[in-house]
Structure formats: structure tokens, C-alpha cells
């Protein structure tokens, strides 16, 4: 072993100390900015509907490592002070850990179990490598390698018990306000957290602390303050790499204060239980000026005996954010309400408070020269008390149970709907719907029989579907592999599930004044002229809304609800009457059929289904509602046997899309759109709000050729920047039509009104126009080709020559920006009357 030129614990010259402080500040700033910036880019890409940037995190982490190395390596190599050198070396080691962990974020967030398993494996391998490095590589102390771990009769050591108590205190906010995922996901999170804890303990073991405690007599305050600061930066680096994008953000705040608690725990590891003072490094003797009671405990070596307390503290501190939050829900999409980001922020704030209290408390109570080490019984009792507290909070105030994702299993054989025919008008539409329903159910019952039997045999909960021949199954990666191997299965997707909140999100309400007459969007498309001059309001037509719900008591919507026991379905919450917390669905159906001037077809009726929970969905939830719209069934009824196709609404308004992050692939809902087309039900869908990029009409069902896709214009008849553009991946020209979608006033829950933007707002207006057309000419009901032709031929052309929007001509022509043009209700209804 090479000789050190200075005393191991010496701090060195003032210049070295200043350099270390500056390097520490630089390391913290670079890490925090890189992690928050990388997450922000992820969110912009997500909200913009762009393809996931797979190289993002490798690039961010590589730059972070290089920037930190530029400051840490000079500290590791130049100063004569061993304490400064070890500071630079452990910071550089922490940066390398961050870089390697960051590479794992190339694994898509939807495959969270795979990520957690890889994290556990990489952390374990790094621990093995670090443990085998010679002491001088990290600048660790020679004297800390002697001696043997204290044995305490097989009972947990005092430091380990106090570390477990501290870790449980850090875990408490997450148990209180978070929720676990699936069983496999939770187990893997535990393994990953344990591996990260052991890695942190390996980097910050007794050899590390020895560099800060070699004074005679030892100065505990110096060890806690200086060693704790250095350890806190290392924990910041490790926490920055732990977890998918979003999950690491709380660890940037909650983990660093644990460095001070770790320093205090190290001090008492060299103290006899119930005694005072600390043993002299390398000798196991208490300095003569410090009293003691009982036997002297030897200084722990660089083995598991010295690492256990740090592993408990860091492992439990990491387990909270890693297991009790879904990184996909730490999203700007859910900001603005008391949703997951709010509760993650609350848990982070409380975790920071707990961490600071532990740092100060352990430092003052345990690290003073005159402090008495707690007895083993007291330490163990503290840990057990915290364990019972955490368990009780999780079982009562928390969200007990497992809330993992499900699997959406698409079968190879889909129903053959060729040759479905029926007469014209409503009777013909009903006959077609009945035939389509029969064929779909027969195909699903026949082809799913073996799979359903096997799922029942292994007791896996599942829900069959027929509109798309598919089954939603509860299961993890192993179940997915088994299902994918079956011959009747085409592919298996992840059906995302939101984890429950500790308290319901705030209900959306509107603060806008109710309109005194038809708003500008109604007059722009001429709907008011249809009412006054043509006497058509939509009577006899029903519009189906699949959205966040509907406030059925809103004054503008209450009279239009069809009722009858099969007009409302809520697969998310099981509500028996129309309700809506987010307001999105109330606003959209209000623009289609609302009274008092806000709706295009105020005489039409509506039925509703909830396919969004907190404005997010999954393939199964979207299919639940589309299936209900084809063949409504009574509350609690069986969709396969109690569907009533004759009660299907004629038109469906769909202001939603199913992106990959929710589990859909481009073809996931394609059979559903084809089936509804064959049944004579017109599907109107929002183009999306991911413009002005070309090719941004991506998320089902908007790209499908048999869906009427709607973009948005503003009050000056200009295409909005957010309105998605075509062409689709399959080369289909989209959108089909445009409608007003900026500054649209409509209904909100609680009887209020709000002004909102989006192609979501434009879509129901086109559905309302079709309701007016079919009310004016019932023979058009179910005649989708003729209806689309009339809408296109009567649409008002929109130019795309605005210099600020000239780039939109790059999308393969104006049709991929504006479709056929702005819908014209008056011209369309007049043409429909013939």
C-alpha cells in the first residue's frame, strides 16, 4: 500500500478547501439543472406528440459526467490533503454512477419492470466492482481496513436500527400519499432500492469517513459537517441517476440531507452501547480524555458490518419515490390540479423536512463528544415503532393494495364484416348495427374460449372485448411473455392504469359568464341560421360522447339526456348517473348539443360514457366506451349478451386520442373504427393538439380513413398553431374538416361556463352539424359516404398563405393542413335536404 504524504484527516490549505467548495457547488448545480432540464425536454416531447428522444438521457448524463469530472478530478489528483482528494474521488465516482444509471433510461417508461430489474442489476455489479477496488483508487484510509466488525449477539446493531428508523421516517410521506404499482413492479423496486443503498454504503463506508476523523482528539463536529456535506453530494449524484425520468426529481431533494445522518451514525458505530466518546481510528481505544461505560467497540472495517446502517438509510429513502410513484404520472399533463405531481411535490417537501430534522437531530443528539449512545433496546424499539407507524399509515390513510398496469391482448382473428348491408335511414342503420354486433360477438366467443379458460385456470382477472377481438388481463412481464407465445394472440400491449390519489382531484368549474346569444363560433359556421331559417335543431338524432364524463345536471344539458337506463356507462368509477370532475367532457358535449346557444344541435339528445380518468386513458377504457356506443347495455349488464344495437347513437364525438404512452399502437383501435363504420355509426374525432408539425395526426382514432377527423381554426378563420397536421403514417390525408377551436365557450360542471382551446372543442361542432343534417333528412342516417361527401363539398375553403403559417404547405399540400375547409352548417343542411 502506498504511503500518504499527509495525515489522512487533514483538510489541507485554504485554497484546497475553497476549490472543494466551488467544485461541490458546481457539481450540485450541474446535476440539478441537467436532471430538471432533461425531464422538461421529455415533457415537451410528450405534450408535443413527438417521438420519444431515446438518446436524450445518455447525452444528458454523458455531459453531466464530463462537467463534474472537470471539477472533481483536479481535487482527486492535485491537493496534498487526503480529505480533499477523497472528496474529489468519491464525487467523480458518484458522477460515473449517475452516468451509468442514466443509460438505463433508454428503456421505455412503459416497461417499468424491465427498468427496475436493470437498475438492480447494474447497481449490484457496481457494488461488486467498487468493493474490489484497491483502497488507494478512491483515496480511502489504510487504518480503516483493520479490525473486525462488532458482533452484538445476533441482534441488530444500534447504528443499523437507528438507520432503519431514519429510513422509515423518509419512507412515511410516500406510503401516505403515494400508491404501489403491481406485485412484480413493487418487488423489483425493493430490489433496486436495496442495491442502490448497498452501492451508496460501499462508496461511503468507514474507509471514507476515516479521512475526516483522524484528528487527535477526534472532532465529531468536523466529521458531521464536512463529511456530511461531501456525502450529501455523493447521494445527490446517486439519487439523480435512480429512477425513470421524473422519479429521480424527489431524490434530488430528499436524499442529500441523509449524508449528515450517515456521519452521525458512523460516529456511534465506534462507540460502546450506552457509552460516550468515540474510539480512536485504527486502535479501537477511547481517547483518555473521554469517559466511557462498558466495553470498547472496535472500529468497523470496510465490510458489511460497517455498511449496513448506510444501506438501510439510503435504501429505504430511495424505495419511496421508486415504488410509490409511477414516473409516467409525474407529468406536466397532470399539473394544474391536485393530481400526482401535486402529491409528489407534497411528499418531497415533507421528505425534505424529515431529512433535515434527521440531519440536525442525529448530529446534535448523537455526534456530540458528551453524547451517550442509545441502548440497543431503545434503538430497536425506535425502528419497530416507525415500522408499525408506516404500516398503519399505509393501511389506513394511504392507498393500500397493488395498482399495477394491465395487459391488452389483441387476438389474430378479427371479425369478418364484409357484406354487411341494410336499407336506408334509421331502420337500415339499426339492421346493420344488429348484424355487426352479432358477428363481432360470435367471433370473440369462438376465438377467445381457450384463452379465457386458461386465464380462469390460473386465476388471472380479465375482461373480454368484442368490438376489437381482445382481452384485458391483469399481469406482469411473465404473463405478457406467456400470452405473446400463444398462437391465437397477435400482440400484447400495456394497458396503463393510473394509481389512486390520497384525495380526489379538484372538480373543474367555469368562471366565464354565460353567453347572452350564440357565440362567435356558432355564427361562423352558420348553425344559428339553420335554427332560425331552416327550422332544424337536431330533433330525432342522438350524439354519443366518450370523454371524461358529463355533468348531467347542467342547465344546458339536463333536458337533452336520453335516459332509459342504457344511456350512461362509467367503467372507471361505476357512477350510475352522468357526472364529470374534469370538465372536458361537459364542455365538448355542450358544444355539440347544449342549449342556450352554445351547442350546434340544441334539439339533439345525448348519451355518455367515461373513457378518461383524470384526462388519461388506456386501450381497454377507450374500447369500453366505443363498445357501449355500438350496443348500449343496462347498468351492470353484460356487453356480450345484453347489448342493444337499436339503441346506439347515430353519431359519436371523440375528443381524445390514445398515444403510445397510454398503451396504444397505431392499429390498436383500427378494428373498432371499421366495425362502427360497417354499422353505419359516424365517428367524429379530434385531429390532436400537436401541431404545427407535419405528420402530427398520429394517435388513434384520428389517423383512420373511416373516421371524420377535425382540425381547429381561430376567430379569424386561421388554422391554429396547435391543430395537428397530416399526412398520417399510412399516407392518409388528414384532417378531413376544420371547425372553430380557439376561445370556445361551453358548459362546465356545476352549472358554469369556460372558454377553452383545442381540436377537442372543434370536434363536437362537426358532430353537431351532422346531427342537423340527419335531423333535416332522416334518410341520410347511416349513409356515411354521402354524408361525408356533402360535408366536403359544402365546406368553406381556408387559405394557408399567411406568411406566419407558410411552413404548413410543407405537409404535402393544403389538404393535410385544412382538409376540405371550414365546416358550413347552413350549406350542409341545405344540401342534405336536397
N, C-alpha and C positions, 0 to 999 in steps of 0.2 A: 504494500500500500504506500502510495507516495506521501511524502511529508507535506503538511500545510505550512505556509510561510507565516501565518498569523494565528492568534488564538481563535479557536473555532467560533466563539460567540462575539468577537469584536465587531463593532459596527464600521470601523474604518474612518477615513477622512470625511469632513463635512461635505466635500464635493461629491464623494461617492453616495452619501445619503441623499443629497439634492438630486443627483442623477437617478437614484432609485425612485424617489418620489415622483419625478417627472415621468419616468418610464411607467410607473404604476398608473398615473393619471391618463397617460397616452393609451395604455392597454385597455383601461376601463372605457374610455371614450370611443376608441375604435370598435370594441366589441359591442357596446350598446348600440351605436349608430349602425353598424353593419347588420345586426340582428333585426332591429326595428325596421331598417330600410329594406332588407330582404323580404320581410313579412309584408311590408307595404306594397312592394312590387308584386308579390304573389296575389295580393288582394286586388290590385288594379287590373292584373291579367284576368282574374276570376270575374270581376264585375264587368270588364270589357268583353267577356266572352271569347277571349283569345285562347289559343292552345297553350297548355302548361309549359313554362320555361324550364325544361329539365336541367339545363346547365346552370341555372341561377345560383343554387346553393353551393355547388362545387366552386364556382367562380368567387362567390362572396367569401367562402371560407378560406380559399387559397389566398385571396388578397388580405384577409384578416391575419392569417398566419405570417405572411410576409411583412406586414406593417408592424405586428407585435414583435417579430423576430428582430426587426431593425432596432428596436429599443431594448429588447431583453438580452440579446446575445452579447452586446458590449458589457452589460452588467455581469453576465456569466463568465466573461473571459478576462476583463481588464483589472478591476479593483483588487487590492490586496486583501480586503475584508472578506472572510469566508461567508459571513452572513449576507453581504450584498451579492456575492457570487451565487450562493444558493438561491437567493431571491430571483436573479435573472434566469437561472436554470429551471426552476420549477415553473416560472411564468412561461418560458419557452415550451416546456413540456406540456403545460396546460393548453397552450395555443395549438400544439400538434394534436392533442386530444380533440379539441374543438374542430380542427380541420378534418380529422378522420371521421368523427361523428357526423359532421356536416355532409359528407359524401353520401350518407345513408338517406338523405332527403331526396335523392333521385328516385327512391321508391315512391310510387303514387300514394297520396294520403288515403285513398280508398282501401289500400291494402295495409291497414294499420298493424294488423297482427304480424305481417312479414317484417315491417319496420321494427317493431318491438323485439322480435326474435333476433334480427340482425344487430340491433343495438346491444342486446345482452351478450351476444357472441363477440362482437368487437371489443366491448368493454372488458370481457374476460380475457381475451387474447392480449390486450394492452396491459392488463394487470400482471399476467404471466411474464411478458417481456420486461416490464418495469421492475418486477421483483428480481429478475435475473441480472439486471444491470449492475456493474460494479459500483460501489458507493461513490467513488470519485466522479463518475459521469454526471450525476446530479449535484455534486458538491456536498454530499451528505457526510455526517460526522463519523469518525472512526470509533469514538468511545461509545456511541450508542449501539454498536453492534455486539457488545459484550453482555454477559449476564444471561439470565433466563427468565421467562415470564413468571409472574407471581401466580401461584395456584391457591385458590380460595375454597378448597373443599368441594369443588364441583359446582358451587353456586355462582351466579353471575357476579362479575366484579363490580365494585362501586362505580368506576367510570362508565362501564358499559351500561349499567342500569340507569345512571343519570343521562347518558347519551340517548338511550331509548326513550326516556321520559321527554327529553327535549325534542326528539324527532316526532314523537306522537303529538306534542303540542303544535309543531309545524304542520302536521297532517290534519289536525282538527278542522281548520276552515274548509278544507277540500271535502272532507267527509260531510260537513254540514251543508255546504252549498253546491257541491258537485254531485255527480252520479257516475256509477261504474258502467263500463261497456259490457261486452259479452264475457262468458267464463274464460275462454281461451285468451281473449284480449287482456283480461284482468290478471291472469296468471303470468302471461308474458310481460306485462307491465311490472309485476312484482319482481320477476327475474331480472329484468333490465335495470330496475331501480337498485336491486341488491348488487348487481355487477358494477354499476356506476359508483355506488357507495364504497365498495371494496377498492375500486380503482382510485378514488379520491383518498381513501385511507392509506393506500400504498404510496402515493405521491407525498402525502403529508403525515408520514409515520414518525416514530420517535427520533429517527436519524435527522429528519428535517428540523424538528423542534430543538434538537441539540445545538444547532447553530445560533440559537437565540438565548441560551441559558447557561453559557459557560463562565459567567462571572462568578467571583468568589467574594462575598456570599452571593448566591443566586438572587436575581431580582425578578420576582414574578410579574410585576407591572410591565417590565420591558418585554418579557415573553408574550404576555397577553396583547399588549398594544402593537408592538412591531410584528411579532409572529402572526398575530390575528389578522393584521392588515394584509400581510403577504398571502396568508392562507385564504383570506376572503377574495383576493383577486384570482387565485387559482380556482376557487369554487365558482366564481363568476364565469370563467372560461369553460369549465366543465358543464355548468348549467346552460351556457349559451349553445352548446352542441347537443344537448339532451332534449329529445322530443322533436316531433314534426314541426313544420313552420306554424307558429302560433303557440304551441305548447311550451316552448322554451322561454317565452317572454316573462311569465311569472317567476321563473327561476333566476332571471337576471336581478330580481328584486329580493326574493326571499332567501336565497341560498348564501350570498356573501356574508351576512352577519353571523352565520354559523362558524365562521373562522375563529371568532373570538371565544365562542363557547368551546370549540375544539381545543384552543390553547389552555383554557382553564381546566378542561378535563385531562389534558396531558399532565398538568401540574399535579393534580391529585392522584394520578396514576403512580407517582413516585412518593406518595405519602402513605404512611400507615393508616389503616382504617381507624377512624376516631381520633387520629393524631393531628399534630400541627407540623409545619415545616415541610421541606422537600429534601429528598435525598440528593447528595452531590452527584452530578453526572459522572457516570463511569465507575463510581465506587460503591454506590448503594448505601452511603452513610449520610446521616443527617448532619449538617454543619453544626459545630459545637455551640453556636450562639442561638440555636433554635430548639425549643423544648419539644419533647415527643412523649407519647404514651403508647406502649405496645411495641411490637417488633418492627424493625425497619423492613420496608419492602424494596426489593431491588428494582432498579430502572428497567422498564420493559425494553426488550430488544426490538429489532426490526422484523418482527414476526407477527403472526395473527394475534398474539396476546396484546401487542401494542396497538394494533389497528382496529380492533373490534369496536371501541367506542366511536371512532370517526365513521366507520362503516354504518353503524346503526343510525347515527345522526344524519349523515348525508343521504343514506338510502331511503329513510322514511321521509326526509324533506323532498326528495325527488319523486317519490311514489305518488304524492298528492296530485300535482299537475299532470303527471304521466298517466295515471289510471282514472282519475275522476273528471277529466275533461276530454272531449273529442276535439282534436286540433282543427277539424273542418268547421266546427261551430264557433271557434274563436275568429270570427269573420266580421268584416265591415258590413256584410249583408244583414247582420242581425243587430247592428248598432242603431241606436235611436229609440230603443225600447228596453225594458228590463228583461233582456234575454241573456243568453250565455255570456257574451262579452261583459255585461254589467256584473254578473255574479263572479266571473273570473277576476275582474278588477277588484271586487269586494274581497274575495278570498286572498288575492295578492296583497291588498292593503292590510288585512288582518294578519296575514302571514309575515309581512314586514314588521308589524308591531310586535308580534310574538318573537320574531328573530332578534329584534333589538332588545326586548326585555330579557331574553335568554342571554344575550351577549353581556349586557350590563349586570344582570343578576348573577350569572355564573362567575363573571370577572370579579365582582365585588365580594360575593359570598364565599367563593371557593379559592380564589387566587391570592388573597392577601397572605402575608407572611404568618400572621397570627390566626388565620382561618383554621377551623377544625374540620377535618374531613368527615362528611356524614357517614354514619354507620351503614353497613351493608344492608341491614334490615330496613332502614329509612329509605335508602336509595331504591331498593327493590319495591318497597311499598309505593314510592312515588311513581315508578314506572307502571305498576299494576293499576294504580288509581287513574293514570292517564289512559291506559288501555281500556279500562271499563268505561271511562267518560267518552272516549272516541266511539266505542261500540254502541253505547246508549244513544249518543247523538245521531249516529248513522242509522240506527233502527227506528228512531222517532222523528226528530227534526229534519233528518236528512232524507234522501231519496233511496230507500232500501231496494235491494234487488239488483238484477242484471238487466242492462238495457242495450244490448248489442245490436249490430246490423243484422239484416236477414238476407237471404239469397233469393234472387228472382230467376227461376229456372224456365227457360224457353225450350219447348219441345220442337223436334224437327218437323213433324207433320202439322200443318195448319189447315183449317177447313177449306174445302173447295167451294167457292161461292160463284163459280161461273154459271151462267144461265139463269140466275135468279131474275124473275120477272113479275110484273104486276100491272094493273091498269093505272090510269092517270088519276090524279087527285089524291085526296086523303085515303080513300078506300084502297087504292092501288099501293100507296105508301105502306099502309098497315099490313097488306098481304105480303109485301116484300120483306118487311121487318120480321114478320112471323116466320117466314121461310129461312131467313138468315139466322135468326135465333135458334131454330130447330137444328140447322146444320152445324152451327157452332157448338151447341151443347152436345150433340151426338158425337162429334169429333173429339171433344175434350174428354167425355166419359169413356170412350173406347180407348184412346191412346194414353190416358193418364192412369188407367186402372192398376197396372202393375206397379208403377212408381208410387201411387198413393198407398197401396197395400204394404210396400216395403217401408214407407215412411211411418205408417202406423205401427208396424212391427218393431221398429227401433225407437218408437215414441218421440218422433220429431214433429213438433207442431207445424202445420202447413195450411195454406189457403189455396184452393184451386181456382183457376180463372178459365173462361171460355172465349171471351172476345179476342184475346190473344191466348193461344193454347199454351198456358204457363201455370206454374205453381210457385207461390212464395213459401220458402222454407226457413225455419229457424236453424242456424248452424254456422260454423266457422270454417276455417280453411280445410280441415279434414273432410267435412261434409261436402264442401264445394268440390274437392278433388274426386270424391266418390260419385257425386252427381254428374260431374263432367265426363266421367268414364262410361256412363250408361249409354247404350246405343240409341235410345229414343230421345236423348237430350241434345239439343243443338248447341246451346251455350248457357253459362250461368253468370248472371250479373249480381252486383251488390245492390241490395235494396236498402238505401240509407234510412236510418231511424234517428230522430232527434232524441237526445237524452232529456229527461224531465227537469223542470225548473223547481227551485225551492218555493217559489210563489208565482202565480200566474202573471204573465206579461201584461202590462197595462193595456186596457182596451183603447183602440184608436177612436178618437172623436173628431168632429169637424168644428172649425171655428169660423168658417165663411158664412156670410149672410145668405139666406135662401134667395134664389133668383126671383125677380119680380115678373119675368116673362121668359120666353125661350132664349137661352144663352146663345152666344155668337156661333158656336159650333152647330147648333140645331138649324139656325138660319143659313149658315154657309152651305150646308148640304141640301137645303130646301125642304126639310121634314115638316116645318111649320106650314108650308104651303100645301103639303099633302093633306094635312089635317083640315085646313080651312077651305081649300079649293076643291080637293078631290073627296073629302069626307071620309078618309081612310085613316084609322088609328092603330090597326093591328088586331082587331077583333077576330077571334076564332083561331089564333095561332099561339103556340106555346114555345117559349125560349128556355132552353136548359143552360144553367150556369154551373160550371165546375170551377171552384175557386176556394177562397178562404172561408166562405160561408156567406150568409145574407142575414141582415137584421130584418127579420120578417115583420117587426112591429113599426118599422119606419113609415111615416105617413104617406110617402110617395110609393111605397112598395106593398103595403099590407093588403090592399084590395086586389092586387094583381096575382097573389099567390094562388096556385091552382088548388091546393089542398087535396083531400081524399085519401090520406094515409100512405100514398106512394109517390109523394112529390118532394120528399126531403130525405137525404141519406148523409150521415156523418160517420164515416169509417174511422176517423181519428179519435173522436171524443164520445161518440154514441149519443149525441144530443137528439132529442125527439122532435124538436121544433126548430125552425130556422133561426140561427144565431151566427154572430160574426164578431170576433175580437180584433182582428187586424184592420178591418175596414176595406180591404182591397176588393173583396167580392161584392160587398154592398155598393161600392162606388161603380163597379163595372156593370152590374145588372141594372143599376139605376140609369146608366146611360143608354141601356137597351130599351127598357120598358117602364122606367119611372114616370110617375105622374108629375103634375105641376110644371111641365115644360122641360124637365131635364132629360127625359127619355125620348128616343126616336119613335118608338111604337108604344105609346102610353096605354093603348087598348089591349095589348097582348098580355098573356099570362106567363108566369114563370114557375119553374121548378128548380131546385138547387141541390148541390152536393159539395161536400167539403173534401177537396183533394190536397189542400195545403195546410200545414201545421206551422204556425209562426212564419208563413210565407215561404216554406220549403216543402218539398215533396219527395216522392220516390216512384219508381215504375209501378209498383203494386197499388199505391194510393191513386195515381192517375188512372190506372185501369179500373179500380173500384168504381170511380165516377163515370167513366165512359161506358162501362158495362151497365151501370144503373140507368144511364140515359137511353141505351138501346132497349132495355126491357125493365122498366121500373118494377120494384117489388115492395111489399109492405114492410114496415119497420120490424126488424128482426127476422125477416123472411129469407128463404134460400134462393140466391140468384139463379141457380141451375134449374129449379123446379117451379118457382113462383114468379118468374119474370113475366111482365105483361107488355109485349111489344106494341100493342094497340095504344098504350098509354105513353109511348115515347114522345118527347117533344120533337117538333119539326126541325128546330134549328138549335145548334149548340154554340155558345160563345165561350171561348177558351183563351183567357189572358194569362197564359202560363207556358212554360217550356220546360223540358226535362233534360238538363245538361249532364255531362258525364259525372260531375261531382255529386249528383243526386242518384247516379246509378244507371242512367240510360246510355245506350249506344245509339247510333243514328237510325237503326232499323228496329229498335225495341218495340215501338208502338205502331209500326207500319201495318201489321195485320188488323189492328183496331180501326185505323183510318179507312182501310179497304172495306171492312165489314160495314161500317157506318155508311159509307158511300153506296154499297150494294143495297143497304136497307132504305135508301132514299132520305137519309138524315144529313142535312148540310152542316159541316163542321167549319166554323169560322175561328181562326187562330191568329194570335199576335205574332208579328214578324220578329219581335225581340228588340231590346234596347241596347244593342252592342254596336251600333253604327258610330262613325261613318265608314267603318271598314267594309270593303267589298268582301263578299262571301261570308257575311256575318249572320245570315239566316241559317242557323245550324241546329238549334235544339228542337227535337220533336215536340209537337207535330208540325210546326211551321214549314219545314222543307218539303213535306209530302205533296205530290202533284194533285191529289184528290182532296186537299184542304184549301179553303179560301183564306189566303194569308194577307194580313192587313198591316200596312205601314202608317206613319204619322206625319201630318203637316201641322204648321202653326197657324195663327190667325191671319197671316199674310199669304197663305197658300204656299208656303215654302216647306220643303222637306226638312224635318228636324234633324239635327246632327245625330241624335241618339237612335233614330229609326234604322233598323238593320237593313242591309242591302244583300242582294243576290250576287251571282247565281249560287245555287246550293251545290254541295259536293257532287251530287249526281248530275249537275248541269241544268237543273230545272230553273226557269226564270221565276224569280220571286222578288218582291211581293206581288200579289195579284191586284190589289187596290190600295188606295190611301183614304184616310179619314182624319178629321181633326184629333190631335193627340197631345197638344201642349196647352196647359192652362184650362183644363176641362173641369167644370163644376158638376158635382153629383152628390148622391146621398152618402152618409157615413153613419156608423152605429150610434144609437142613442138619439136619433132624430136630427142629427146635424148634417152639415154640408162641408165639403172640402174641395179645393182646387188641386188637381194632380196632373202629372205629365206621364206620358209613356204610350207605347203602342198598345198597352193594356187598355188604355182609355179609348183608343181609336177602334179597337176590335168590336166591342158591343154595339157601336153605332152602325157598323155594317150589318151585324146580325139584326138590328132593328129595322134597317132598310129592307132586308129580305122578308122580315115579318110583315111589313107594309105591303110588299109585292104579293105575297101569298094570301094576305087578307083581301087584297083587291081582286085577285084571281085565284080562287082555291084550286083550279085545275093545274096550277103550277106546283102545288105541294108535291115534293118528292122528285120533281123534274129538275135535277141538279144541273144538267148540261145546259138546258135552256135558260135557267136562272142565271148561271154564270155568264152566259153569252149576253144576256140583257144588261147585266151589271157592267160588263166590259164595254159594250157598245154605247152605253149612255154615260159612262164616266167622263168627267170634265178633264181634259188634258192639263198636265202640270209641266211647266218648263224646268229644266235643270241648268239654265245658263247663268245663274247667279255666280259671279266670279268667286265668291267665298265658298261655293259648293261645286266648282267646276271639276274638282277631282272625282266627283261621283260618276262622271262619264267613263271613268276607267273600269267600271264594273261590268263591262261587256255591253254597254248601251243603256239608255234611259230606262228601259223596261225593268232592269234589275235595281232600279232606284225608286221608281214611282209606279211600276206596274202599268195598268191601263189608265191610271189617273185617279182623280178625286171622285169618290162615290157621289152620285147625284140622285138623291131620294126622289125628287119630283119627276125627273126624266125616267127613272127606272120604274116607278109605279105607273106612270102614264104608258110606258111601253108594255108593261105586264098586262094592263087592261086590254091592250090591243086595239 
